[in-house]
Amino acid sequence: MKNYLILFVFVFPLILGCGHPKVTGTVKFDDGTPLTSGGVAFINLPYQATGAIKSNGSYEMFELKSGDGVRPGTYQVTVSATTGGGSDGVPLVHLIDPKFENPSTSGLTCEVKGNTVFNITVTKPVK
């Protein structure tokens, strides 16, 4: 019986998988409309998790591959959303205030303890 208990305690979690918590949310402007493109980054060096913003403003974070979740911890959060800026000469246009692209100026932090919903509000760039 003891051998079965050891097998259950150590092997069963491997079968189920030991993924990190799932982190999802939405990115919206302060008027409630969704940001429809861009990316979110969670930074806690040396770890970083990223997620693409979908057309409805939703995102899901992952560390290495889609679905692997985010390690527990406290993260500085950045959001980036731009168009242009490529080698074709089209100028770079920020879709949100550029302060959200820098972890020291974004003002965003998220603590991940388990599955987490982290909704983000951004502002448009100042013209």
Rosetta blueprint (number, residue, H / E / L):
1 M L
2 K H
3 N H
4 Y H
5 L H
6 I H
7 L H
8 F H
9 V H
10 F H
11 V H
12 F H
13 P H
14 L H
15 I H
16 L H
17 G L
18 C L
19 G L
20 H L
21 P L
22 K L
23 V E
24 T E
25 G E
26 T E
27 V E
28 K E
29 F E
30 D L
31 D L
32 G L
33 T L
34 P E
35 L L
36 T L
37 S L
38 G L
39 G E
40 V E
41 A E
42 F E
43 I E
44 N E
45 L L
46 P L
47 Y E
48 Q E
49 A E
50 T E
51 G E
52 A E
53 I L
54 K L
55 S L
56 N L
57 G L
58 S E
59 Y E
60 E E
61 M L
62 F E
63 E L
64 L L
65 K L
66 S L
67 G L
68 D L
69 G L
70 V L
71 R L
72 P L
73 G E
74 T E
75 Y E
76 Q E
77 V E
78 T E
79 V E
80 S E
81 A L
82 T E
83 T E
84 G L
85 G L
86 G L
87 S L
88 D L
89 G L
90 V L
91 P L
92 L L
93 V E
94 H E
95 L L
96 I L
97 D L
98 P H
99 K H
100 F H
101 E H
102 N L
103 P L
104 S L
105 T L
106 S L
107 G L
108 L E
109 T E
110 C E
111 E E
112 V E
113 K L
114 G L
115 N L
116 T E
117 V E
118 F L
119 N L
120 I E
121 T E
122 V E
123 T L
124 K L
125 P L
126 V L
127 K L
